[in-house]
Amino acid sequence: MAGVMEIVLPLLLFVGLFSRFAALALIGMTAFIQLAVFPEWSHWVNPASWWVAVGAALLVTGPGRFSLDKVFGLEKK
């Protein structure tokens, strides 16, 4: 299941469909992997911290104007 989500969630972000849900799920998955699988601090300094930062930015700002969320009216801005 996690392997499928590692492919599906980034694709959802790429096309801009259910963007906030996908960003939140990727933040949660990244945090779980870093805390459960790689509990050392050195792994947070690597790409995982960037993934969480980008996911948080997408969670706060939402999808862009060319996203499918905007086309389908799922994002109300």
N, CA, C and O atoms as a Tinker XYZ file with bonds, in Angstrom:
   308  protein
     1  N      0.809000   -1.197000    0.000000    73     2
     2  CA     0.000000    0.000000    0.000000    64     1     3
     3  C      0.857000    1.268000    0.000000    63     2     4     5
     4  O      0.571000    2.219000   -0.728000    81     3
     5  N      1.900000    1.273000    0.814000    73     3     6
     6  CA     2.764000    2.457000    0.864000    64     5     7
     7  C      3.464000    2.671000   -0.473000    63     6     8     9
     8  O      3.651000    3.810000   -0.900000    81     7
     9  N      3.852000    1.584000   -1.135000    73     7    10
    10  CA     4.502000    1.706000   -2.436000    64     9    11
    11  C      3.594000    2.340000   -3.473000    63    10    12    13
    12  O      4.039000    3.142000   -4.293000    81    11
    13  N      2.327000    1.981000   -3.435000    73    11    14
    14  CA     1.357000    2.577000   -4.358000    64    13    15
    15  C      1.197000    4.069000   -4.051000    63    14    16    17
    16  O      1.143000    4.896000   -4.961000    81    15
    17  N      1.122000    4.398000   -2.768000    73    15    18
    18  CA     0.978000    5.803000   -2.376000    64    17    19
    19  C      2.200000    6.627000   -2.756000    63    18    20    21
    20  O      2.073000    7.811000   -3.068000    81    19
    21  N      3.378000    6.020000   -2.736000    73    19    22
    22  CA     4.589000    6.745000   -3.133000    64    21    23
    23  C      4.570000    7.107000   -4.607000    63    22    24    25
    24  O      5.306000    7.995000   -5.039000    81    23
    25  N      3.741000    6.433000   -5.377000    73    23    26
    26  CA     3.607000    6.757000   -6.799000    64    25    27
    27  C      2.383000    7.635000   -7.046000    63    26    28    29
    28  O      2.455000    8.603000   -7.803000    81    27
    29  N      1.268000    7.304000   -6.416000    73    27    30
    30  CA     0.011000    8.007000   -6.672000    64    29    31
    31  C      0.023000    9.437000   -6.121000    63    30    32    33
    32  O     -0.388000   10.367000   -6.816000    81    31
    33  N      0.484000    9.618000   -4.892000    73    31    34
    34  CA     0.434000   10.954000   -4.281000    64    33    35
    35  C      1.265000   11.995000   -5.034000    63    34    36    37
    36  O      0.770000   13.100000   -5.257000    81    35
    37  N      2.508000   11.693000   -5.437000    73    35    38
    38  CA     3.234000   12.690000   -6.242000    64    37    39
    39  C      2.558000   12.977000   -7.585000    63    38    40    41
    40  O      2.607000   14.104000   -8.076000    81    39
    41  N      1.929000   11.962000   -8.177000    73    39    42
    42  CA     1.206000   12.203000   -9.428000    64    41    43
    43  C      0.020000   13.139000   -9.198000    63    42    44    45
    44  O     -0.256000   14.014000  -10.018000    81    43
    45  N     -0.675000   12.950000   -8.084000    73    43    46
    46  CA    -1.767000   13.872000   -7.756000    64    45    47
    47  C     -1.253000   15.296000   -7.580000    63    46    48    49
    48  O     -1.894000   16.248000   -8.026000    81    47
    49  N     -0.111000   15.443000   -6.938000    73    47    50
    50  CA     0.475000   16.778000   -6.785000    64    49    51
    51  C      0.879000   17.361000   -8.134000    63    50    52    53
    52  O      0.691000   18.552000   -8.382000    81    51
    53  N      1.428000   16.533000   -8.994000    73    51    54
    54  CA     1.900000   17.007000  -10.296000    64    53    55
    55  C      0.751000   17.560000  -11.135000    63    54    56    57
    56  O      0.886000   18.612000  -11.759000    81    55
    57  N     -0.374000   16.854000  -11.149000    73    55    58
    58  CA    -1.503000   17.322000  -11.955000    64    57    59
    59  C     -2.388000   18.296000  -11.195000    63    58    60    61
    60  O     -3.263000   18.931000  -11.784000    81    59
    61  N     -2.165000   18.419000   -9.886000    73    59    62
    62  CA    -2.932000   19.368000   -9.099000    64    61    63
    63  C     -4.321000   18.884000   -8.743000    63    62    64    65
    64  O     -5.262000   19.677000   -8.701000    81    63
    65  N     -4.464000   17.598000   -8.487000    73    63    66
    66  CA    -5.753000   17.032000   -8.107000    64    65    67
    67  C     -5.680000   16.574000   -6.657000    63    66    68    69
    68  O     -4.795000   15.800000   -6.293000    81    67
    69  N     -6.603000   17.047000   -5.831000    73    67    70
    70  CA    -6.587000   16.767000   -4.384000    64    69    71
    71  C     -5.227000   17.136000   -3.791000    63    70    72    73
    72  O     -4.631000   16.366000   -3.037000    81    71
    73  N     -4.762000   18.306000   -4.141000    73    71    74
    74  CA    -3.398000   18.729000   -3.811000    64    73    75
    75  C     -3.128000   18.807000   -2.316000    63    74    76    77
    76  O     -2.096000   18.326000   -1.849000    81    75
    77  N     -4.028000   19.398000   -1.572000    73    75    78
    78  CA    -3.790000   19.532000   -0.128000    64    77    79
    79  C     -3.800000   18.176000    0.559000    63    78    80    81
    80  O     -2.984000   17.933000    1.448000    81    79
    81  N     -4.703000   17.292000    0.169000    73    79    82
    82  CA    -4.725000   15.938000    0.726000    64    81    83
    83  C     -3.430000   15.206000    0.401000    63    82    84    85
    84  O     -2.841000   14.568000    1.274000    81    83
    85  N     -2.983000   15.292000   -0.848000    73    83    86
    86  CA    -1.755000   14.607000   -1.253000    64    85    87
    87  C     -0.548000   15.165000   -0.510000    63    86    88    89
    88  O      0.329000   14.405000   -0.098000    81    87
    89  N     -0.492000   16.474000   -0.334000    73    87    90
    90  CA     0.628000   17.081000    0.400000    64    89    91
    91  C      0.629000   16.629000    1.852000    63    90    92    93
    92  O      1.682000   16.291000    2.392000    81    91
    93  N     -0.532000   16.620000    2.489000    73    91    94
    94  CA    -0.623000   16.188000    3.884000    64    93    95
    95  C     -0.240000   14.720000    4.027000    63    94    96    97
    96  O      0.471000   14.350000    4.961000    81    95
    97  N     -0.703000   13.891000    3.112000    73    95    98
    98  CA    -0.365000   12.469000    3.160000    64    97    99
    99  C      1.132000   12.248000    2.957000    63    98   100   101
   100  O      1.723000   11.397000    3.622000    81    99
   101  N      1.748000   12.996000    2.057000    73    99   102
   102  CA     3.190000   12.859000    1.842000    64   101   103
   103  C      3.991000   13.361000    3.035000    63   102   104   105
   104  O      5.035000   12.793000    3.357000    81   103
   105  N      3.522000   14.411000    3.694000    73   103   106
   106  CA     4.192000   14.876000    4.916000    64   105   107
   107  C      4.122000   13.790000    5.978000    63   106   108   109
   108  O      5.123000   13.483000    6.626000    81   107
   109  N      2.948000   13.214000    6.157000    73   107   110
   110  CA     2.788000   12.144000    7.141000    64   109   111
   111  C      3.628000   10.929000    6.825000    63   110   112   113
   112  O      4.242000   10.342000    7.717000    81   111
   113  N      3.661000   10.546000    5.557000    73   111   114
   114  CA     4.451000    9.384000    5.160000    64   113   115
   115  C      5.943000    9.657000    5.343000    63   114   116   117
   116  O      6.677000    8.783000    5.804000    81   115
   117  N      6.394000   10.842000    4.994000    73   115   118
   118  CA     7.799000   11.194000    5.171000    64   117   119
   119  C      8.172000   11.215000    6.648000    63   118   120   121
   120  O      9.227000   10.711000    7.032000    81   119
   121  N      7.315000   11.793000    7.466000    73   119   122
   122  CA     7.590000   11.833000    8.907000    64   121   123
   123  C      7.646000   10.427000    9.491000    63   122   124   125
   124  O      8.526000   10.127000   10.297000    81   123
   125  N      6.719000    9.568000    9.096000    73   123   126
   126  CA     6.727000    8.197000    9.605000    64   125   127
   127  C      7.996000    7.464000    9.193000    63   126   128   129
   128  O      8.627000    6.795000   10.011000    81   127
   129  N      8.366000    7.592000    7.929000    73   127   130
   130  CA     9.573000    6.912000    7.447000    64   129   131
   131  C     10.792000    7.415000    8.200000    63   130   132   133
   132  O     11.643000    6.621000    8.602000    81   131
   133  N     10.885000    8.716000    8.396000    73   131   134
   134  CA    12.060000    9.266000    9.071000    64   133   135
   135  C     12.096000    8.914000   10.548000    63   134   136   137
   136  O     13.175000    8.709000   11.103000    81   135
   137  N     10.944000    8.841000   11.192000    73   135   138
   138  CA    10.922000    8.533000   12.620000    64   137   139
   139  C     11.022000    7.038000   12.901000    63   138   140   141
   140  O     11.634000    6.635000   13.891000    81   139
   141  N     10.431000    6.217000   12.049000    73   139   142
   142  CA    10.395000    4.779000   12.312000    64   141   143
   143  C     11.549000    4.025000   11.660000    63   142   144   145
   144  O     12.099000    3.097000   12.253000    81   143
   145  N     11.913000    4.414000   10.459000    73   143   146
   146  CA    12.927000    3.659000    9.717000    64   145   147
   147  C     14.317000    4.248000    9.905000    63   146   148   149
   148  O     15.278000    3.510000   10.120000    81   147
   149  N     14.433000    5.555000    9.828000    73   147   150
   150  CA    15.722000    6.233000    9.966000    64   149   151
   151  C     15.658000    7.221000   11.127000    63   150   152   153
   152  O     15.548000    8.423000   10.885000    81   151
   153  N     15.723000    6.767000   12.365000    73   151   154
   154  CA    15.519000    7.686000   13.496000    64   153   155
   155  C     16.686000    8.632000   13.784000    63   154   156   157
   156  O     16.572000    9.472000   14.676000    81   155
   157  N     17.795000    8.525000   13.066000    73   155   158
   158  CA    18.912000    9.443000   13.320000    64   157   159
   159  C     18.607000   10.821000   12.746000    63   158   160   161
   160  O     17.904000   10.947000   11.743000    81   159
   161  N     19.135000   11.837000   13.386000    73   159   162
   162  CA    18.916000   13.210000   12.952000    64   161   163
   163  C     19.534000   13.486000   11.584000    63   162   164   165
   164  O     19.032000   14.335000   10.847000    81   163
   165  N     20.606000   12.793000   11.232000    73   163   166
   166  CA    21.299000   13.074000    9.972000    64   165   167
   167  C     20.407000   12.848000    8.758000    63   166   168   169
   168  O     20.625000   13.471000    7.719000    81   167
   169  N     19.426000   11.990000    8.858000    73   167   170
   170  CA    18.535000   11.764000    7.715000    64   169   171
   171  C     17.551000   12.912000    7.518000    63   170   172   173
   172  O     17.053000   13.108000    6.409000    81   171
   173  N     17.260000   13.676000    8.577000    73   171   174
   174  CA    16.378000   14.827000    8.426000    64   173   175
   175  C     17.070000   15.966000    7.698000    63   174   176   177
   176  O     16.404000   16.808000    7.097000    81   175
   177  N     18.387000   16.005000    7.739000    73   175   178
   178  CA    19.116000   17.079000    7.078000    64   177   179
   179  C     19.186000   16.824000    5.573000    63   178   180   181
   180  O     19.429000   17.748000    4.797000    81   179
   181  N     18.979000   15.604000    5.171000    73   179   182
   182  CA    18.991000   15.225000    3.760000    64   181   183
   183  C     17.668000   15.613000    3.096000    63   182   184   185
   184  O     16.972000   16.490000    3.608000    81   183
   185  N     17.308000   15.000000    1.997000    73   183   186
   186  CA    16.110000   15.426000    1.261000    64   185   187
   187  C     14.801000   15.379000    2.041000    63   186   188   189
   188  O     13.848000   16.059000    1.660000    81   187
   189  N     14.721000   14.608000    3.110000    73   187   190
   190  CA    13.454000   14.510000    3.839000    64   189   191
   191  C     12.991000   15.859000    4.366000    63   190   192   193
   192  O     11.793000   16.143000    4.360000    81   191
   193  N     13.907000   16.683000    4.815000    73   191   194
   194  CA    13.500000   17.998000    5.322000    64   193   195
   195  C     12.956000   18.874000    4.195000    63   194   196   197
   196  O     12.038000   19.665000    4.416000    81   195
   197  N     13.506000   18.742000    3.006000    73   195   198
   198  CA    13.000000   19.502000    1.864000    64   197   199
   199  C     11.618000   19.009000    1.459000    63   198   200   201
   200  O     10.744000   19.806000    1.120000    81   199
   201  N     11.422000   17.700000    1.495000    73   199   202
   202  CA    10.108000   17.145000    1.138000    64   201   203
   203  C      9.035000   17.644000    2.088000    63   202   204   205
   204  O      7.937000   17.999000    1.659000    81   203
   205  N      9.348000   17.674000    3.381000    73   203   206
   206  CA     8.382000   18.169000    4.367000    64   205   207
   207  C      8.141000   19.665000    4.166000    63   206   208   209
   208  O      7.002000   20.120000    4.266000    81   207
   209  N      9.183000   20.429000    3.887000    73   207   210
   210  CA     9.032000   21.874000    3.683000    64   209   211
   211  C      8.183000   22.176000    2.450000    63   210   212   213
   212  O      7.301000   23.032000    2.500000    81   211
   213  N      8.440000   21.490000    1.363000    73   211   214
   214  CA     7.656000   21.704000    0.143000    64   213   215
   215  C      6.218000   21.243000    0.351000    63   214   216   217
   216  O      5.280000   21.909000   -0.087000    81   215
   217  N      6.045000   20.112000    1.013000    73   215   218
   218  CA     4.693000   19.636000    1.310000    64   217   219
   219  C      3.926000   20.612000    2.180000    63   218   220   221
   220  O      2.739000   20.848000    1.954000    81   219
   221  N      4.595000   21.184000    3.177000    73   219   222
   222  CA     3.944000   22.172000    4.047000    64   221   223
   223  C      3.579000   23.432000    3.263000    63   222   224   225
   224  O      2.512000   24.007000    3.475000    81   223
   225  N      4.450000   23.856000    2.367000    73   223   226
   226  CA     4.151000   25.029000    1.543000    64   225   227
   227  C      2.939000   24.773000    0.647000    63   226   228   229
   228  O      2.080000   25.641000    0.495000    81   227
   229  N      2.873000   23.587000    0.059000    73   227   230
   230  CA     1.719000   23.247000   -0.775000    64   229   231
   231  C      0.449000   23.107000    0.054000    63   230   232   233
   232  O     -0.643000   23.446000   -0.404000    81   231
   233  N      0.596000   22.614000    1.256000    73   231   234
   234  CA    -0.558000   22.477000    2.143000    64   233   235
   235  C     -1.124000   23.850000    2.506000    63   234   236   237
   236  O     -2.340000   24.028000    2.573000    81   235
   237  N     -0.244000   24.807000    2.737000    73   235   238
   238  CA    -0.683000   26.152000    3.126000    64   237   239
   239  C     -1.206000   26.940000    1.926000    63   238   240   241
   240  O     -2.262000   27.569000    2.009000    81   239
   241  N     -0.477000   26.909000    0.819000    73   239   242
   242  CA    -0.849000   27.740000   -0.328000    64   241   243
   243  C     -1.889000   27.098000   -1.228000    63   242   244   245
   244  O     -2.640000   27.803000   -1.903000    81   243
   245  N     -1.944000   25.784000   -1.250000    73   243   246
   246  CA    -2.882000   25.098000   -2.125000    64   245   247
   247  C     -2.333000   24.984000   -3.535000    63   246   248   249
   248  O     -1.189000   25.357000   -3.796000    81   247
   249  N     -3.141000   24.473000   -4.433000    73   247   250
   250  CA    -2.681000   24.278000   -5.810000    64   249   251
   251  C     -2.599000   25.606000   -6.562000    63   250   252   253
   252  O     -3.157000   26.618000   -6.136000    81   251
   253  N     -1.911000   25.578000   -7.656000    73   251   254
   254  CA    -1.774000   26.772000   -8.481000    64   253   255
   255  C     -2.976000   26.985000   -9.377000    63   254   256   257
   256  O     -3.947000   26.230000   -9.322000    81   255
   257  N     -2.906000   28.013000  -10.199000    73   255   258
   258  CA    -4.066000   28.338000  -11.028000    64   257   259
   259  C     -4.269000   27.372000  -12.188000    63   258   260   261
   260  O     -5.347000   27.347000  -12.781000    81   259
   261  N     -3.247000   26.571000  -12.526000    73   259   262
   262  CA    -3.379000   25.626000  -13.627000    64   261   263
   263  C     -3.653000   24.207000  -13.142000    63   262   264   265
   264  O     -3.442000   23.250000  -13.888000    81   263
   265  N     -4.111000   24.059000  -11.928000    73   263   266
   266  CA    -4.335000   22.726000  -11.362000    64   265   267
   267  C     -5.724000   22.208000  -11.739000    63   266   268   269
   268  O     -6.621000   22.974000  -12.091000    81   267
   269  N     -5.871000   20.899000  -11.655000    73   267   270
   270  CA    -7.177000   20.297000  -11.895000    64   269   271
   271  C     -8.153000   20.629000  -10.773000    63   270   272   273
   272  O     -9.366000   20.620000  -10.986000    81   271
   273  N     -7.644000   20.919000   -9.597000    73   271   274
   274  CA    -8.518000   21.360000   -8.508000    64   273   275
   275  C     -9.257000   22.636000   -8.899000    63   274   276   277
   276  O    -10.441000   22.780000   -8.592000    81   275
   277  N     -8.585000   23.550000   -9.561000    73   275   278
   278  CA    -9.219000   24.795000  -10.014000    64   277   279
   279  C    -10.213000   24.517000  -11.140000    63   278   280   281
   280  O    -11.304000   25.087000  -11.170000    81   279
   281  N     -9.824000   23.633000  -12.069000    73   279   282
   282  CA   -10.684000   23.322000  -13.208000    64   281   283
   283  C    -11.996000   22.701000  -12.744000    63   282   284   285
   284  O    -13.065000   23.052000  -13.243000    81   283
   285  N    -11.914000   21.777000  -11.788000    73   283   286
   286  CA   -13.106000   21.081000  -11.304000    64   285   287
   287  C    -13.813000   21.826000  -10.179000    63   286   288   289
   288  O    -14.858000   21.378000   -9.707000    81   287
   289  N    -13.265000   22.946000   -9.744000    73   287   290
   290  CA   -13.882000   23.728000   -8.683000    64   289   291
   291  C    -13.705000   23.146000   -7.295000    63   290   292   293
   292  O    -14.501000   23.431000   -6.401000    81   291
   293  N    -12.675000   22.333000   -7.099000    73   291   294
   294  CA   -12.432000   21.725000   -5.791000    64   293   295
   295  C    -11.724000   22.676000   -4.840000    63   294   296   297
   296  O    -11.810000   22.514000   -3.623000    81   295
   297  N    -11.032000   23.659000   -5.380000    73   295   298
   298  CA   -10.302000   24.639000   -4.569000    64   297   299
   299  C    -11.052000   25.959000   -4.661000    63   298   300   301
   300  O    -11.237000   26.491000   -5.755000    81   299
   301  N    -11.474000   26.477000   -3.557000    73   299   302
   302  CA   -12.316000   27.673000   -3.552000    64   301   303
   303  C    -11.508000   28.911000   -3.190000    63   302   304   305
   304  O    -11.564000   29.376000   -2.051000    81   303
   305  N    -10.761000   29.444000   -4.141000    73   303   306
   306  CA    -9.990000   30.675000   -3.922000    64   305   307
   307  C    -10.240000   31.624000   -5.050000    63   306   308
   308  O     -9.688000   32.724000   -5.065000    81   307
